[in-house]
Amino acid sequence: MKRLIWIVLFFLTVMGSAASAQSRGSYFFENSLLRSKLNPAFAPKNDYASIFGVGSFNVDIASNVGLKNFIFPDGDVNYLFLNDVVPAEKFLSKLPKRDPYMQKRVETDLFGVGMKVSDKGYATLSLSLVENGKYVLSGDMLRYVKSSKSTDLRIFEGSSVSLAGYAALAAGYSHDLSSYVEGLRAGARIKLLLGLAAADIAIDKAGLQTGEDQISALLHGTGSLSGIRYSSDNGFAIALPQFNSFGAAIDLGASYRFPVDGPWLIEGVEFSASVCDLGGLKYRHTLSSLLLDHQFNFTGIGDLTGDINATLEQTINDIKAFTSIDPSEGDAFAYWLPASIHVGATALLTELNANIGLLYYHTEGHSNVMIAGGISPYEFLNLGVNWTFIGPANRLGFYAEFIPQKYLGLFLGMECASLSSNNRYIPVRNFTESISFGVNVIFGE
């Protein structure tokens, strides 16, 4: 039996097209320039200014699925999970219990500056462009289409697409409170948000009917769009910013350095906690009540020995040919930022210029735990490795930062869930990747 489900391929295509805040590997270095993005209480030792567009660029993607969940090798041939060569038990055993999802965050600083404002205070100011996105696919639908032999129409819910792009003007301040409690520091950052474009679409009805050599799908969805225009000839396109979608958010953080006089060369432990992106935006409407209501019939493919990209492209074109969208004007809608929580503990090995850290962070409803080790062989160089062993996917990472007292500072951080990829450079295991880099001018004492 040859069968193909377009939603899975569309999901994989979207994942392949995607590329956090500052790299979490920087969290454990007290002289790191931009770790205050993770906790506004942190203050670097240098004053700095970001170079336009490259001062800080960060991409963070997380998912609970990858190619291994949908494509199965058999000798030299790869088969899509719907092919009869792939046993249903094998596919179902690899499917996660939660609905398959992919979330991403892309952030770049247009400019940024940080400087000491007193012996105890440190202030930051930045303007950033941010894109948040989350895609969810019904897991029950995948299980049904693989294992069910029924030809009856079955309705599924739970699939959705959420995207938001905005500019953030952020002003932060960190203050040393040691005069009240020795080792205590607190900080906050206020963000003014300007909405650029957003989409909030829910597939409230997805009906599937399996046949001997094809799948019929009935799709119905509604949603709202802002900053996007539509025409029957050209489809969707980004509209010019209308500067009528606004919002605000706040970051809060604290750190406490506890002195240790004991074994193992540990001279202090820094405890820290923060909550970031508490707030949201009100997007003015451009389009609303998007209606997708059509039936699609697809025959499958036998194996994946040909050009996968060409197959995906043809599938998407078939979907467009059978899909009509009925846009209408609607009301403004709210978008709440995906807030994040960080709780960390860092053991300071001062004599070795090294540290050992443990970090818990929670965002988009998913919890992660990272362990890290770092060393600063010179005052101007930070080197670290980390391992996230609890979360959507186990992943290894590294962090490197060059911080001279003057001129240019550089940093690069990366986390990867899978070192293996196919010939299209798509990770085989969970699609969970993170990369951060930046170039900043360092000045002051």
N, C-alpha and C positions, 0 to 999 in steps of 0.2 A: 504494500500500500504506500502510495506516495502522497504526502500531505505537507502543507506549509501553513504556518500561522503568522500572519503579517505583523502582529503586535510585537512578537518576540524579536523579529528582525529590526523593526523600528526602534525598539528599546536598545538593542545592541548598537544600532547606527548612532543613536543619540549619545550613548556612552562613548563611542569612538570619537565623536566630534568634540568632546570636552577636553580641556587641558587641566585660606585661613588667615587668618591673621599671620603675624610674624611667625617664623618657624618655631615650633615648640621645642626644638633642640636648643634654642637660645635661652630657655627659661631658667637654666641652672647656672648661667654665667652672670655674675653681678655687674660686670663692666660692659655687657652687651648693649649696643646702641638702642635697639628698637624692641626689646622684650617688654617694654611698658605697654605695647599693644595687647599683650596677654594679661597684664596686671598693671593698672595705672599707678600702683604704689611704688613700682620699681623705678629707679632713677639711675641712668648711666653715669660714668665718671667724667665723660667728655661732653662738650657742647658740639652740636652738629647741625648741618643743613642738608636736606636731601637734594640730589640732582633731579631735575624735572623728568618725571616719567620712569626713572630707574632707581629712585631712592629706596623703594620697597615694592617688589612685585611678588605676589603670592597666589598660588593655585592649590586648592585642597579639594580632592575628590574622594568620596567614600561610597562603597556599595557592598551588598552582601552576595553578589553574584559575579560571574565572569564567564569567559568562553567555555570553561570546563563544565558549566552547568547545562550548556545547550549544544555543544558540539563534541562528538565522541569519536575517537580514532578506532579503526579496525584495520590493522595492517598499515598499508600505505594510504588508505582512503579515510577521509573524515566524513561523518554522517551527522546531519541535524537530528536532534533528539526525537523528532516525530517519525523518523524512518523506522520501519519494522525491524531493521537490523539491531536497533538499540532497544534492549528489554525495558519494559515500563518500570520494573523494580529498580533498575540501575539509574534511570533518570530521576525517579522519585526520591531515591536515597540521597542524591546530591542537591536536591532543591531545598533551600532554607525554609525553616518553619514560618518565619515572617514573610510577608509579601516582598518579592524582589524590589529593590529600590536603588536609586543612585542619587546622591546629592553632591553639589559642587558649590564652591565659593571662589571667586576670582577678585582680587583686590590689588590696586596699584595706587601709589601715592603720586599725585601731581606735584605737590611740594610738601615739605615738612621741616620743622626746626625744633630743636630742643636745647635748653640752656639753664644754667643755674641762675636763680633769681635771689638767692641769699645763701647763707651758710647751711640752711636746713631745707631749702625749697628747690624744686626743679619743675620747669614749665615746658609744655610741648604744644605745638600747633601744627595741624596738617589738613590737607585737602585730598580726599581719596575718591576713586571711582570703585564701586562694589557691584558685583553681580552674584546673587544667590539663586540657586535652582534646586528643585527636588522632583524626581519622577518616581512614581509608584505603579507597579503592575500587579494585577490580581494573581496571587499564587494558586487559588482554587481553579481559576480558568486554565492555567497551565497543566494542573493535575488532571483536570477533566479531559482536555483535548488529547492527552497522551494515553490515558488508561480507560476511558469510557468507550464502550461499543454501541451506546445508544445513538439513535438518529433523531431523537427528540430535541427541540430547541431548548437550550439551557441559558438562563440569564445570570450574569455576574456583575458585581459591583466592586468598588475599591480602587480602581485605577485613577490616577490624577497627574496633573502637571502644574507646577508652581514655579514661576520665575519672577524675579524682581531686580531691577537695576536702579541705582541711585548714586548721588554724590553726597559725601559726608564731610562737613567742616567740623573738625574736632579740636577742642581746647582742653588740655589736661594739666593737672598740678599734683605733685607729690611732695609730702612734707614729713620731715623727721620729727617724731614725737618722743624722742628719748628723754626730753626734760620732764615728761610725765611718766612714761614707762620705758625703761632702758631697752633699746633694741627694736622699738615699735616704729613703724612707718605706715602712713595711710595715703591714699590718693584717689582721685576721681577724674573722669573725663566726660565732658558734655559734647554731644554731637547734634548739629543741625543738619537735617537730611532734606535733599531735593530729589524727588522722584523723577526718573527719566522714562522708564518703561516697565510694565509689569503684565503678567498673565496668570490667571487663576482658573484652571479648567478642570472639571471633574467629569469623568466618563461614568455617568450614573446608570447606564444600561449597556452591557456588552453581551450580545447573544451569540452562541456558537451552536452549529449543527454539523455534526461530522458525517461524512459520506465515505464511500469506498475509495475514492481517489481524489477527494477535494474537501475543503472546509468552507462552509458558508458562515459569514459573520454579519451580525446586525449591530451597528454601533450608534449610540445616542449619547451626546454629551452637551453640557452647557458650561458657560464660563464668562469671565470678564477680562477685557484687555484695556490697558492704558498706555498712551505713547506709541500706539501702533495703528496704522491705517490699513484699510482693505478695499480692494477693487476686484471686480469679477475678472478683469483682464490680467492684472499683475499680481493678484493675491495679496499676501501680507507684506508690509514694509514698515520699518521704523520711521515714525514721524519726528519732525523737529521738536526738541524740548519745548513744552508750553509753559514751564515754570509755574505751574499751578498745583503741583502735588508736593506737599510738605510733611515733615515729621520731625521727631526728635528722639534721642536715646541717651542713655547714660551708662558709663562703666564705673564700677566701684571695686576697690581692692585694698588689701592690707598685707603687711609682712612683719614678722617678728623674728629677730635673731637671738637665739638662746645660746649663751656661752656654755661650752662643755670643757671640763677639765678632767679628762679621763684617758683611757687607752685608745689604741687604733689610730693615733695621730689626728683624731677629729678635734678641732678647736672650736667648733660652733655648728649649730643646726639652724637653718632658716626655714620657718614655717610661713606659708603664704596662701592666700585665697583671693579669688576675684569672681565677679559676675559681670559679663560684658553684653552689650547690645540689649539693654532693657528699654524697649520702646518700639515705635513703628511709624508708618506713614499712612496718609490718606491719599490714595491715588484718584485723581479725577478721571472720569470715564472718557473713552473715545469710542469703544465698542463694547457691547454687552449682549447677553442672550445669544451666544453663538450656538447654533444648532447643527449637530452632525447626525444625520438620520438616513443611513443607507445600508444596503446589503452588498457584501462582497463575496465573490466566489473565486477561490484560488486552487489550482492544482499544484502539486508539490514538485520537488526536485529529488532526484535519486541520491546524489551524494554531492560533496562540496569540493570536487576536484577542479572545477573551473574557477573563474574569477569571482570571488565572493563579493567584492565591491560592486561589480556589474549586476550581480543577482540582487543585492540590496537596493541598488538604484532602480532597477526595473520594478521591484516590489513596491517601492515608494511611489513610483510613477503610476502604477496600477491603482494604488489607493487614492491618489489625487484625482484620477479619472473617474472614480466612482463616488467621490465625496463632494457634497455641496455644503456650503456654509451660509447660514442666514444671519448676518449681523444686524443688530439694531442698537439704538442709543440706550444707555442705561445710567444708573446712578454711580456716584463715587463709591469706592470700596477700600477697606482697611487692609493693610499688610503689616503683620507683626514680625519684627526681626527674629531670626532664630538665635535666641540667647544662649550664651555659653558659660560654663562654670569651670574654673580651674582651682584645684587644691593641690599644693605641692609641699614637699619636704626635701631640703638639700643639706647634706652633710658636707661641711667645709674642711678639707684637708689642707690647711694653710701652708704647712711646711713643704708639701709636695706641689703646691699651686694646682690642686686638683679638687674635684667634687664628685659626689655620688648623689643622684637624685631620684625621687619617686614622684610621679605626677598623675593625678586623676583629672580627667576632663570630660565634660558632658555637653553635647550639642545635638540639636535636631532629634532629641529623644534617644540618643545612643551614648553609652558610657564607654570610656577607654581608660586603660591604665598603662603608663609608660615608665620604664626604668632607664636611667641614663648614667653615663660616666663621662667626665670631661677633664681636660688638663689644659693649663695655660703655661707652656714651657717658657714663654716670654710675655712681658706685660702687654704686648701688642698682638698676641695671637691666642685665639681660643680654638680648641679642637675637641669634638665630642662625638660619641656614638650613642644610639638609643634603640630600644626595642619596645614596641607596643604589643603586649602579650594578651591583653583583654580588649575586645572591641570588635567592629565588623570584620577585621582581618588582622592576623599577626603580620607585623611589618618591621623591617629594619630601617634605620636611618642614620644620618651623620650630620654634623654641623661644623662649619669652619668660618672663622671671622678674623679679619685683619684690621686692627684698630691702632694705628699709630697716633701719637699725640697731636700731629698736624697732618694736613693734606687729605688724602683720600682713604676712606675706610670701606672695606668690602665684606660681604657675608654671603654664604651659600648654605642652604639646608635642604635635605631631601629625605623623604620616607617612601618606601616601596614595599608593597605587599607581595609582589611576585617578581623574581628576577628572570623568569621565563616568559617569552612572548611568541606569537606566531610570526609568519613572514610579513604581516602587515603591521608589526610592532604594537599589536594589541595585547595587553597582559592576559595570560591564560587563566590565572587564578583571580580572586576577588579584585575588582577594578577599584583599588584603593591606593591612591598616590598623592603625594604632596611635594611641592617644590617652592622654595623661597630664595630670592636673591636681591641684592641691592648695592648701590654705590652712594656714599655720602661724604660730604666735605666736613672735616673735623677741625675745630678751631677752639680758641680760648685756652685757659690754663689747664 
